[in-house]
Amino acid sequence: MSGFLALEDGTVFRGQSVGAEGYAFGEAVFTTSMTGYQEVVTDPSYADQIVCFTAAMVGNYGVSKIHCESGGAHARAVVMREARGPAWTDWLHERGVVALSEIDTRSLVIHLRQAGSMRAIAIAGEASLAEALASVRAQPEMAGRALAAKVSAREPYVFSDAGRARIAVVDYGCKRSILNRLAWSGAAVTVFPHSADADELARYDGVLLSNGPGDPEPLTEEIATVQSLAGRVPMLGICLGHQLLALATGHKTFKLRFGHRGANHPVVERATGGVLVTSQNHGFAVAPSDAREATHVSLYDETVEGLDYPELRARSVQFHPEAGPGPHDAWGLIDGWVEEVRGLAKAA
């Protein structure tokens, strides 16, 4: 079955359907990760997005339950140069994900880099291009959209009930590999919805603010909760959690032209000059700053990739230290934070 991807500016890329039939709206973005396609599709941070893989071949090592970052698929559609199967394509079909193969992904990525990420529709089957474009242009843009409630846990739950430190995770769209990394680091982990009460969270030894989709600025209640927690309990923010800590402490966020998505993003630690190769997935960023608390900076565009407020016992990183998937350069950040929280709890 044939299909096509139509961007809001009228650009069309044609290919073959290898997933679910029908259509899907979303923001067209691309990721430069060479592996981890299953993790990408199940990452809640990709909610309401159509993901283009820059890797020439996708699906060549199959699928496995252990590679899922959540209980289902969150990417609205997948675009590939060459899809390998049948395990991968069957997996996409079973989860209702529209997927296109034989797309000129090189041209698509160049176009998105030049014009920016934009609204799009992926269609498996025949459809009127004029009607498709009209429908795309009627969709809301990603800027201004608060999506955490859409992917967050509905009720608190215990992920790991034994550990040396009691960590509360605020789920704005948390990846499973973050929870695993916390547990492997020796933490007892309880997950809370995005709307969790600050007083309840403050009863734990530490609070982790998770990753998640969408624009951080509309999350006014979540920002207020972070402000309430500052100085009361140790905090670590990751990705969207980093942006919420930034907004809670007076920094600015903005929408990137085409985002940072992939497992090869260089970040410099200002204090040492050391460079971490990191896994990233975000379309919004913290504006460049020379402030003392800005500890890490992107070598691509100087956006703030890390914050540290010793007086508030709060820190954050824009990248993904759990590396699911990606390089392990930053693995020690979560391990070290859990050990630090444990020490503070023992001293209290």
Secondary structure as a PSIPRED ss2 file (coil, helix, strand):
# PSIPRED VFORMAT (PSIPRED V4.0)

   1 M C   1.000  0.000  0.000
   2 S E   0.000  0.000  1.000
   3 G E   0.000  0.000  1.000
   4 F E   0.000  0.000  1.000
   5 L E   0.000  0.000  1.000
   6 A E   0.000  0.000  1.000
   7 L E   0.000  0.000  1.000
   8 E C   1.000  0.000  0.000
   9 D C   1.000  0.000  0.000
  10 G C   1.000  0.000  0.000
  11 T C   1.000  0.000  0.000
  12 V E   0.000  0.000  1.000
  13 F E   0.000  0.000  1.000
  14 R E   0.000  0.000  1.000
  15 G E   0.000  0.000  1.000
  16 Q E   0.000  0.000  1.000
  17 S E   0.000  0.000  1.000
  18 V C   1.000  0.000  0.000
  19 G C   1.000  0.000  0.000
  20 A C   1.000  0.000  0.000
  21 E C   1.000  0.000  0.000
  22 G E   0.000  0.000  1.000
  23 Y E   0.000  0.000  1.000
  24 A E   0.000  0.000  1.000
  25 F E   0.000  0.000  1.000
  26 G E   0.000  0.000  1.000
  27 E E   0.000  0.000  1.000
  28 A E   0.000  0.000  1.000
  29 V E   0.000  0.000  1.000
  30 F E   0.000  0.000  1.000
  31 T E   0.000  0.000  1.000
  32 T C   1.000  0.000  0.000
  33 S C   1.000  0.000  0.000
  34 M C   1.000  0.000  0.000
  35 T C   1.000  0.000  0.000
  36 G C   1.000  0.000  0.000
  37 Y H   0.000  1.000  0.000
  38 Q H   0.000  1.000  0.000
  39 E H   0.000  1.000  0.000
  40 V H   0.000  1.000  0.000
  41 V H   0.000  1.000  0.000
  42 T H   0.000  1.000  0.000
  43 D C   1.000  0.000  0.000
  44 P H   0.000  1.000  0.000
  45 S H   0.000  1.000  0.000
  46 Y H   0.000  1.000  0.000
  47 A C   1.000  0.000  0.000
  48 D C   1.000  0.000  0.000
  49 Q E   0.000  0.000  1.000
  50 I E   0.000  0.000  1.000
  51 V E   0.000  0.000  1.000
  52 C E   0.000  0.000  1.000
  53 F E   0.000  0.000  1.000
  54 T C   1.000  0.000  0.000
  55 A C   1.000  0.000  0.000
  56 A C   1.000  0.000  0.000
  57 M C   1.000  0.000  0.000
  58 V E   0.000  0.000  1.000
  59 G C   1.000  0.000  0.000
  60 N C   1.000  0.000  0.000
  61 Y C   1.000  0.000  0.000
  62 G C   1.000  0.000  0.000
  63 V C   1.000  0.000  0.000
  64 S C   1.000  0.000  0.000
  65 K H   0.000  1.000  0.000
  66 I H   0.000  1.000  0.000
  67 H H   0.000  1.000  0.000
  68 C C   1.000  0.000  0.000
  69 E C   1.000  0.000  0.000
  70 S C   1.000  0.000  0.000
  71 G C   1.000  0.000  0.000
  72 G C   1.000  0.000  0.000
  73 A C   1.000  0.000  0.000
  74 H C   1.000  0.000  0.000
  75 A C   1.000  0.000  0.000
  76 R C   1.000  0.000  0.000
  77 A E   0.000  0.000  1.000
  78 V E   0.000  0.000  1.000
  79 V E   0.000  0.000  1.000
  80 M C   1.000  0.000  0.000
  81 R C   1.000  0.000  0.000
  82 E C   1.000  0.000  0.000
  83 A E   0.000  0.000  1.000
  84 R C   1.000  0.000  0.000
  85 G C   1.000  0.000  0.000
  86 P C   1.000  0.000  0.000
  87 A H   0.000  1.000  0.000
  88 W H   0.000  1.000  0.000
  89 T H   0.000  1.000  0.000
  90 D H   0.000  1.000  0.000
  91 W H   0.000  1.000  0.000
  92 L H   0.000  1.000  0.000
  93 H H   0.000  1.000  0.000
  94 E H   0.000  1.000  0.000
  95 R C   1.000  0.000  0.000
  96 G C   1.000  0.000  0.000
  97 V C   1.000  0.000  0.000
  98 V E   0.000  0.000  1.000
  99 A E   0.000  0.000  1.000
 100 L E   0.000  0.000  1.000
 101 S E   0.000  0.000  1.000
 102 E C   1.000  0.000  0.000
 103 I C   1.000  0.000  0.000
 104 D C   1.000  0.000  0.000
 105 T H   0.000  1.000  0.000
 106 R H   0.000  1.000  0.000
 107 S H   0.000  1.000  0.000
 108 L H   0.000  1.000  0.000
 109 V H   0.000  1.000  0.000
 110 I H   0.000  1.000  0.000
 111 H H   0.000  1.000  0.000
 112 L H   0.000  1.000  0.000
 113 R H   0.000  1.000  0.000
 114 Q H   0.000  1.000  0.000
 115 A H   0.000  1.000  0.000
 116 G C   1.000  0.000  0.000
 117 S C   1.000  0.000  0.000
 118 M E   0.000  0.000  1.000
 119 R E   0.000  0.000  1.000
 120 A E   0.000  0.000  1.000
 121 I E   0.000  0.000  1.000
 122 A E   0.000  0.000  1.000
 123 I E   0.000  0.000  1.000
 124 A E   0.000  0.000  1.000
 125 G C   1.000  0.000  0.000
 126 E C   1.000  0.000  0.000
 127 A C   1.000  0.000  0.000
 128 S C   1.000  0.000  0.000
 129 L H   0.000  1.000  0.000
 130 A H   0.000  1.000  0.000
 131 E H   0.000  1.000  0.000
 132 A H   0.000  1.000  0.000
 133 L H   0.000  1.000  0.000
 134 A H   0.000  1.000  0.000
 135 S H   0.000  1.000  0.000
 136 V H   0.000  1.000  0.000
 137 R H   0.000  1.000  0.000
 138 A C   1.000  0.000  0.000
 139 Q C   1.000  0.000  0.000
 140 P C   1.000  0.000  0.000
 141 E C   1.000  0.000  0.000
 142 M C   1.000  0.000  0.000
 143 A C   1.000  0.000  0.000
 144 G C   1.000  0.000  0.000
 145 R C   1.000  0.000  0.000
 146 A E   0.000  0.000  1.000
 147 L C   1.000  0.000  0.000
 148 A H   0.000  1.000  0.000
 149 A H   0.000  1.000  0.000
 150 K H   0.000  1.000  0.000
 151 V H   0.000  1.000  0.000
 152 S C   1.000  0.000  0.000
 153 A C   1.000  0.000  0.000
 154 R C   1.000  0.000  0.000
 155 E C   1.000  0.000  0.000
 156 P C   1.000  0.000  0.000
 157 Y E   0.000  0.000  1.000
 158 V E   0.000  0.000  1.000
 159 F E   0.000  0.000  1.000
 160 S E   0.000  0.000  1.000
 161 D C   1.000  0.000  0.000
 162 A C   1.000  0.000  0.000
 163 G C   1.000  0.000  0.000
 164 R C   1.000  0.000  0.000
 165 A E   0.000  0.000  1.000
 166 R E   0.000  0.000  1.000
 167 I E   0.000  0.000  1.000
 168 A E   0.000  0.000  1.000
 169 V E   0.000  0.000  1.000
 170 V E   0.000  0.000  1.000
 171 D C   1.000  0.000  0.000
 172 Y C   1.000  0.000  0.000
 173 G C   1.000  0.000  0.000
 174 C C   1.000  0.000  0.000
 175 K C   1.000  0.000  0.000
 176 R H   0.000  1.000  0.000
 177 S H   0.000  1.000  0.000
 178 I H   0.000  1.000  0.000
 179 L H   0.000  1.000  0.000
 180 N H   0.000  1.000  0.000
 181 R H   0.000  1.000  0.000
 182 L H   0.000  1.000  0.000
 183 A H   0.000  1.000  0.000
 184 W H   0.000  1.000  0.000
 185 S C   1.000  0.000  0.000
 186 G C   1.000  0.000  0.000
 187 A E   0.000  0.000  1.000
 188 A E   0.000  0.000  1.000
 189 V E   0.000  0.000  1.000
 190 T E   0.000  0.000  1.000
 191 V E   0.000  0.000  1.000
 192 F E   0.000  0.000  1.000
 193 P C   1.000  0.000  0.000
 194 H C   1.000  0.000  0.000
 195 S C   1.000  0.000  0.000
 196 A C   1.000  0.000  0.000
 197 D C   1.000  0.000  0.000
 198 A H   0.000  1.000  0.000
 199 D H   0.000  1.000  0.000
 200 E H   0.000  1.000  0.000
 201 L H   0.000  1.000  0.000
 202 A C   1.000  0.000  0.000
 203 R C   1.000  0.000  0.000
 204 Y C   1.000  0.000  0.000
 205 D C   1.000  0.000  0.000
 206 G E   0.000  0.000  1.000
 207 V E   0.000  0.000  1.000
 208 L E   0.000  0.000  1.000
 209 L E   0.000  0.000  1.000
 210 S C   1.000  0.000  0.000
 211 N C   1.000  0.000  0.000
 212 G C   1.000  0.000  0.000
 213 P C   1.000  0.000  0.000
 214 G E   0.000  0.000  1.000
 215 D C   1.000  0.000  0.000
 216 P C   1.000  0.000  0.000
 217 E C   1.000  0.000  0.000
 218 P C   1.000  0.000  0.000
 219 L C   1.000  0.000  0.000
 220 T H   0.000  1.000  0.000
 221 E H   0.000  1.000  0.000
 222 E H   0.000  1.000  0.000
 223 I H   0.000  1.000  0.000
 224 A H   0.000  1.000  0.000
 225 T H   0.000  1.000  0.000
 226 V H   0.000  1.000  0.000
 227 Q H   0.000  1.000  0.000
 228 S H   0.000  1.000  0.000
 229 L H   0.000  1.000  0.000
 230 A C   1.000  0.000  0.000
 231 G C   1.000  0.000  0.000
 232 R C   1.000  0.000  0.000
 233 V C   1.000  0.000  0.000
 234 P C   1.000  0.000  0.000
 235 M E   0.000  0.000  1.000
 236 L E   0.000  0.000  1.000
 237 G E   0.000  0.000  1.000
 238 I E   0.000  0.000  1.000
 239 C C   1.000  0.000  0.000
 240 L H   0.000  1.000  0.000
 241 G H   0.000  1.000  0.000
 242 H H   0.000  1.000  0.000
 243 Q H   0.000  1.000  0.000
 244 L H   0.000  1.000  0.000
 245 L H   0.000  1.000  0.000
 246 A H   0.000  1.000  0.000
 247 L H   0.000  1.000  0.000
 248 A H   0.000  1.000  0.000
 249 T C   1.000  0.000  0.000
 250 G C   1.000  0.000  0.000
 251 H C   1.000  0.000  0.000
 252 K C   1.000  0.000  0.000
 253 T E   0.000  0.000  1.000
 254 F E   0.000  0.000  1.000
 255 K E   0.000  0.000  1.000
 256 L E   0.000  0.000  1.000
 257 R E   0.000  0.000  1.000
 258 F E   0.000  0.000  1.000
 259 G E   0.000  0.000  1.000
 260 H E   0.000  0.000  1.000
 261 R E   0.000  0.000  1.000
 262 G E   0.000  0.000  1.000
 263 A E   0.000  0.000  1.000
 264 N E   0.000  0.000  1.000
 265 H E   0.000  0.000  1.000
 266 P E   0.000  0.000  1.000
 267 V E   0.000  0.000  1.000
 268 V E   0.000  0.000  1.000
 269 E E   0.000  0.000  1.000
 270 R C   1.000  0.000  0.000
 271 A C   1.000  0.000  0.000
 272 T C   1.000  0.000  0.000
 273 G C   1.000  0.000  0.000
 274 G C   1.000  0.000  0.000
 275 V E   0.000  0.000  1.000
 276 L E   0.000  0.000  1.000
 277 V E   0.000  0.000  1.000
 278 T E   0.000  0.000  1.000
 279 S E   0.000  0.000  1.000
 280 Q E   0.000  0.000  1.000
 281 N E   0.000  0.000  1.000
 282 H E   0.000  0.000  1.000
 283 G E   0.000  0.000  1.000
 284 F E   0.000  0.000  1.000
 285 A E   0.000  0.000  1.000
 286 V E   0.000  0.000  1.000
 287 A C   1.000  0.000  0.000
 288 P C   1.000  0.000  0.000
 289 S C   1.000  0.000  0.000
 290 D C   1.000  0.000  0.000
 291 A C   1.000  0.000  0.000
 292 R C   1.000  0.000  0.000
 293 E C   1.000  0.000  0.000
 294 A E   0.000  0.000  1.000
 295 T E   0.000  0.000  1.000
 296 H E   0.000  0.000  1.000
 297 V E   0.000  0.000  1.000
 298 S E   0.000  0.000  1.000
 299 L C   1.000  0.000  0.000
 300 Y C   1.000  0.000  0.000
 301 D C   1.000  0.000  0.000
 302 E C   1.000  0.000  0.000
 303 T C   1.000  0.000  0.000
 304 V E   0.000  0.000  1.000
 305 E E   0.000  0.000  1.000
 306 G E   0.000  0.000  1.000
 307 L E   0.000  0.000  1.000
 308 D E   0.000  0.000  1.000
 309 Y E   0.000  0.000  1.000
 310 P H   0.000  1.000  0.000
 311 E H   0.000  1.000  0.000
 312 L H   0.000  1.000  0.000
 313 R C   1.000  0.000  0.000
 314 A E   0.000  0.000  1.000
 315 R E   0.000  0.000  1.000
 316 S E   0.000  0.000  1.000
 317 V E   0.000  0.000  1.000
 318 Q C   1.000  0.000  0.000
 319 F C   1.000  0.000  0.000
 320 H C   1.000  0.000  0.000
 321 P C   1.000  0.000  0.000
 322 E C   1.000  0.000  0.000
 323 A C   1.000  0.000  0.000
 324 G C   1.000  0.000  0.000
 325 P C   1.000  0.000  0.000
 326 G C   1.000  0.000  0.000
 327 P C   1.000  0.000  0.000
 328 H C   1.000  0.000  0.000
 329 D C   1.000  0.000  0.000
 330 A C   1.000  0.000  0.000
 331 W H   0.000  1.000  0.000
 332 G H   0.000  1.000  0.000
 333 L H   0.000  1.000  0.000
 334 I H   0.000  1.000  0.000
 335 D H   0.000  1.000  0.000
 336 G H   0.000  1.000  0.000
 337 W H   0.000  1.000  0.000
 338 V H   0.000  1.000  0.000
 339 E H   0.000  1.000  0.000
 340 E H   0.000  1.000  0.000
 341 V H   0.000  1.000  0.000
 342 R H   0.000  1.000  0.000
 343 G H   0.000  1.000  0.000
 344 L H   0.000  1.000  0.000
 345 A H   0.000  1.000  0.000
 346 K H   0.000  1.000  0.000
 347 A H   0.000  1.000  0.000
 348 A C   1.000  0.000  0.000
